[in-house]
Amino acid sequence: MSSPQRDGDGHGRSTFYDAVRVLTVTGTLGVLVVLATYLVGRAWQRGFHPGIRSLASVMLPIIVGSFAFMFHRGSLARLRAVPTGLAALGGAAVGAAIMLTLRHLESFSGVPIPELLVASCLALLVFASGSLYGMAFGRRVRPEDDALSYYYGVVIGMLGYVILLGFPTLGG
C-alpha cells in the first residue's frame, strides 16, 4: 500500500492519488489529441482545401489559448476558481457536446465545427489548468488540482454519451 505524502498545504496524498490524477489528465488530453488528429486526417483525405480548413480549425483555438495564457493569465485563473461541481458539470457538457458534434456535424462541409470544439476543449484544459505556468516558470501559483474537475467532467461527458447513445459513427 502506498504511504501518504504531504503536499505544500499539509494535506496527505498517496502515490495512488497521484497516479489517478496523472492518468486522468493525460488520458483526457490524449483522447482529445487523437480525435483532433483523426478529424484532420479525414479532412485531408477529402482534399487539400478541406484539410487546410480542418488544420486551421484545430490550430486557431490553440493559438488563442496560447495568447490568453501569455497576455491574460488572470482570465484563465478565474476558470480555476469555479466551484468543483460546476466545473465538472461544465466539463461534462463539453465532453457530451464533442461526441454530439462528431455524430451529427462531422461530415458538415461548411465549417469544421467538430475540430473547433475538440481543439477548444484541449486548449482550455491545457492553458487554464495552470500546469504550463508551473512548467514554464518553475513555480506553482495554485495547487495542481484546481482544474482537475474539468478533466473529470470532460471524460464523464464523453463516456456518458457513449454509454447512452453509443460511439458516434464517423465517416459513414
Sine and cosine of phi, psi and omega as CSV:
sin_phi,cos_phi,sin_psi,cos_psi,sin_omega,cos_omega
0.00,0.00,0.59,-0.81,-0.05,-1.00
-0.98,0.22,0.55,-0.83,0.01,-1.00
-1.00,-0.02,0.63,-0.78,-0.02,-1.00
-0.93,0.38,0.56,-0.83,0.08,-1.00
-0.91,-0.41,0.31,-0.95,0.04,-1.00
-0.96,-0.29,0.75,-0.66,0.11,-0.99
-1.00,-0.01,-0.10,-1.00,-0.06,-1.00
-0.88,0.47,-0.39,0.92,-0.01,-1.00
-1.00,-0.05,0.02,1.00,0.00,-1.00
1.00,0.10,0.11,0.99,0.02,-1.00
-0.98,0.19,0.64,-0.77,0.06,-1.00
-0.97,0.23,0.71,-0.70,0.03,-1.00
-0.67,-0.74,0.59,-0.81,0.00,-1.00
-0.96,-0.26,0.25,-0.97,0.06,-1.00
-0.89,0.45,-0.57,0.82,0.04,-1.00
-0.88,0.47,-0.70,0.71,0.05,-1.00
-0.84,0.54,-0.73,0.69,0.01,-1.00
-0.88,0.47,-0.66,0.76,0.00,-1.00
-0.90,0.43,-0.67,0.74,0.02,-1.00
-0.90,0.44,-0.67,0.74,0.02,-1.00
-0.88,0.48,-0.73,0.68,-0.01,-1.00
-0.90,0.44,-0.68,0.73,0.02,-1.00
-0.89,0.46,-0.68,0.74,0.00,-1.00
-0.90,0.44,-0.73,0.68,-0.03,-1.00
-0.92,0.40,-0.78,0.62,-0.04,-1.00
-0.93,0.36,-0.57,0.82,0.03,-1.00
-0.91,0.41,-0.70,0.72,0.01,-1.00
-0.89,0.45,-0.75,0.66,0.01,-1.00
-0.90,0.44,-0.62,0.79,0.01,-1.00
-0.89,0.46,-0.70,0.71,0.02,-1.00
-0.88,0.47,-0.68,0.73,0.00,-1.00
-0.91,0.41,-0.64,0.77,0.03,-1.00
-0.91,0.41,-0.67,0.74,0.02,-1.00
-0.89,0.45,-0.70,0.72,0.03,-1.00
-0.88,0.48,-0.72,0.70,0.00,-1.00
-0.89,0.46,-0.69,0.72,0.01,-1.00
-0.89,0.46,-0.69,0.73,0.02,-1.00
-0.88,0.48,-0.72,0.69,-0.02,-1.00
-0.90,0.44,-0.66,0.75,0.04,-1.00
-0.91,0.41,-0.68,0.73,0.03,-1.00
-0.87,0.50,-0.68,0.73,0.04,-1.00
-0.89,0.45,-0.62,0.78,0.01,-1.00
-0.91,0.42,-0.65,0.76,0.03,-1.00
-0.89,0.45,-0.51,0.86,0.05,-1.00
-0.91,0.41,-0.45,0.89,0.02,-1.00
-0.99,0.12,-0.20,0.98,0.05,-1.00
0.67,-0.74,0.12,-0.99,-0.05,-1.00
-0.90,0.44,-0.77,0.64,-0.07,-1.00
-0.90,0.43,-0.72,0.70,0.08,-1.00
-0.89,0.46,-0.57,0.82,0.02,-1.00
-0.91,0.42,-0.70,0.71,0.02,-1.00
-0.90,0.43,-0.67,0.74,0.02,-1.00
-0.88,0.47,-0.68,0.73,0.00,-1.00
-0.91,0.42,-0.71,0.71,0.03,-1.00
-0.88,0.47,-0.68,0.74,0.04,-1.00
-0.90,0.45,-0.59,0.81,0.01,-1.00
-0.93,0.38,-0.46,0.89,0.07,-1.00
-0.99,0.15,-0.62,0.79,-0.06,-1.00
-0.95,0.30,-0.61,0.79,-0.08,-1.00
-0.83,0.56,-0.80,0.60,0.01,-1.00
-0.89,0.46,-0.54,0.84,0.01,-1.00
-0.93,0.35,-0.64,0.77,0.05,-1.00
-0.92,0.38,-0.68,0.73,0.03,-1.00
-0.90,0.45,-0.68,0.73,0.05,-1.00
-0.88,0.47,-0.65,0.76,0.05,-1.00
-0.90,0.43,-0.66,0.75,0.04,-1.00
-0.87,0.50,-0.74,0.67,0.01,-1.00
-0.89,0.46,-0.62,0.78,0.02,-1.00
-0.89,0.46,-0.66,0.75,-0.06,-1.00
-0.98,0.22,-0.60,0.80,-0.16,-0.99
-0.90,-0.43,-0.23,0.97,-0.05,-1.00
-0.66,-0.75,0.81,0.59,-0.04,-1.00
-0.87,0.50,-0.52,0.85,-0.01,-1.00
-0.88,0.48,-0.62,0.78,0.03,-1.00
-0.89,0.45,-0.68,0.73,0.01,-1.00
-0.93,0.36,-0.58,0.82,0.01,-1.00
-0.90,0.43,-0.52,0.86,0.03,-1.00
-0.89,0.45,-0.49,0.87,0.06,-1.00
-0.90,0.44,-0.55,0.84,0.01,-1.00
-0.96,0.28,-0.29,0.96,-0.01,-1.00
-1.00,0.04,-0.11,0.99,0.02,-1.00
-0.91,0.41,0.68,-0.73,0.02,-1.00
-0.81,0.58,0.56,-0.83,-0.10,-0.99
-0.80,0.60,-0.73,0.68,-0.02,-1.00
-0.88,0.48,-0.70,0.71,0.03,-1.00
-0.92,0.40,-0.63,0.77,0.03,-1.00
-0.89,0.45,-0.69,0.72,0.02,-1.00
-0.91,0.41,-0.65,0.76,0.03,-1.00
-0.90,0.44,-0.70,0.72,0.05,-1.00
-0.89,0.46,-0.68,0.74,0.05,-1.00
-0.89,0.46,-0.65,0.76,0.03,-1.00
-0.90,0.45,-0.65,0.76,0.04,-1.00
-0.89,0.46,-0.66,0.75,0.03,-1.00
-0.92,0.40,-0.68,0.73,0.04,-1.00
-0.86,0.51,-0.70,0.72,0.04,-1.00
-0.92,0.39,-0.62,0.78,0.02,-1.00
-0.90,0.44,-0.61,0.79,0.06,-1.00
-0.86,0.51,-0.75,0.67,-0.01,-1.00
-0.91,0.43,-0.61,0.79,0.02,-1.00
-0.90,0.44,-0.69,0.73,0.01,-1.00
-0.93,0.37,-0.54,0.84,0.06,-1.00
-0.89,0.45,-0.63,0.78,-0.03,-1.00
-0.95,0.31,-0.68,0.73,-0.18,-0.98
-0.96,-0.29,-0.37,0.93,-0.11,-0.99
-0.85,-0.52,0.06,1.00,-0.07,-1.00
-0.87,0.50,-0.61,0.79,-0.03,-1.00
-1.00,-0.08,0.07,1.00,0.03,-1.00
-0.90,0.43,0.88,-0.48,-0.13,-0.99
-1.00,0.08,-0.20,0.98,-0.03,-1.00
-0.91,0.41,-0.95,0.32,-0.02,-1.00
-0.83,-0.56,0.72,-0.69,0.01,-1.00
-0.96,0.28,0.95,0.30,-0.07,-1.00
-0.89,0.46,-0.69,0.72,0.01,-1.00
-0.85,0.52,-0.66,0.75,0.02,-1.00
-0.89,0.45,-0.68,0.73,0.03,-1.00
-0.88,0.48,-0.69,0.73,-0.04,-1.00
-0.93,0.36,-0.70,0.71,0.01,-1.00
-0.89,0.46,-0.74,0.68,-0.03,-1.00
-0.93,0.36,-0.56,0.83,0.05,-1.00
-0.91,0.43,-0.69,0.73,0.04,-1.00
-0.89,0.45,-0.70,0.71,0.02,-1.00
-0.86,0.50,-0.73,0.68,-0.02,-1.00
-0.90,0.44,-0.69,0.73,0.01,-1.00
-0.89,0.46,-0.69,0.72,0.01,-1.00
-0.89,0.46,-0.70,0.71,-0.06,-1.00
-0.94,0.33,-0.77,0.63,-0.13,-0.99
-0.99,0.15,-0.51,0.86,-0.01,-1.00
-0.99,0.12,-0.26,0.97,-0.06,-1.00
-0.95,0.30,-0.33,0.94,0.00,-1.00
1.00,0.09,-0.13,0.99,-0.05,-1.00
-0.92,0.39,-0.57,0.82,0.03,-1.00
-0.92,0.39,-0.57,0.82,0.04,-1.00
-0.89,0.46,-0.69,0.73,0.02,-1.00
-0.90,0.44,-0.64,0.77,0.02,-1.00
-0.94,0.35,-0.66,0.75,-0.08,-1.00
-0.95,0.32,-0.60,0.80,-0.11,-0.99
-0.92,-0.39,0.05,1.00,0.10,-0.99
0.93,0.36,0.31,0.95,0.06,-1.00
-0.51,-0.86,0.38,-0.93,-0.02,-1.00
-0.97,-0.25,0.73,-0.68,0.07,-1.00
-0.99,0.10,-0.63,0.78,-0.02,-1.00
-0.68,-0.73,0.29,-0.96,0.05,-1.00
-0.86,0.51,0.51,-0.86,-0.09,-1.00
-0.92,0.38,-0.28,0.96,-0.07,-1.00
-1.00,0.08,-0.03,1.00,-0.03,-1.00
-0.83,0.56,-0.65,0.76,-0.05,-1.00
-0.99,-0.15,0.00,1.00,-0.07,-1.00
-0.87,0.50,-0.53,0.85,0.00,-1.00
-0.90,0.43,-0.49,0.87,0.08,-1.00
-0.91,0.42,-0.68,0.73,0.01,-1.00
-0.87,0.49,-0.74,0.67,0.04,-1.00
-0.87,0.50,-0.67,0.74,0.00,-1.00
-0.87,0.50,-0.72,0.69,0.00,-1.00
-0.87,0.50,-0.72,0.70,0.00,-1.00
-0.90,0.44,-0.68,0.74,0.02,-1.00
-0.88,0.47,-0.69,0.72,0.01,-1.00
-0.89,0.46,-0.69,0.73,-0.01,-1.00
-0.93,0.37,-0.72,0.70,0.00,-1.00
-0.92,0.39,-0.64,0.76,0.05,-1.00
-0.87,0.50,-0.66,0.75,0.03,-1.00
-0.88,0.47,-0.73,0.69,-0.01,-1.00
-0.88,0.47,-0.66,0.75,0.00,-1.00
-0.90,0.43,-0.70,0.72,-0.08,-1.00
-0.98,0.18,-0.63,0.77,-0.15,-0.99
-0.86,-0.51,-0.07,1.00,-0.03,-1.00
1.00,0.08,0.26,-0.96,0.01,-1.00
-0.96,0.28,0.70,-0.72,-0.03,-1.00
-0.88,0.48,0.68,-0.73,0.06,-1.00
-0.98,0.20,0.86,-0.51,0.00,-1.00
-0.97,-0.24,0.71,-0.70,0.11,-0.99
0.96,0.27,0.48,0.88,-0.02,-1.00
-0.97,0.26,0.00,0.00,0.00,0.00
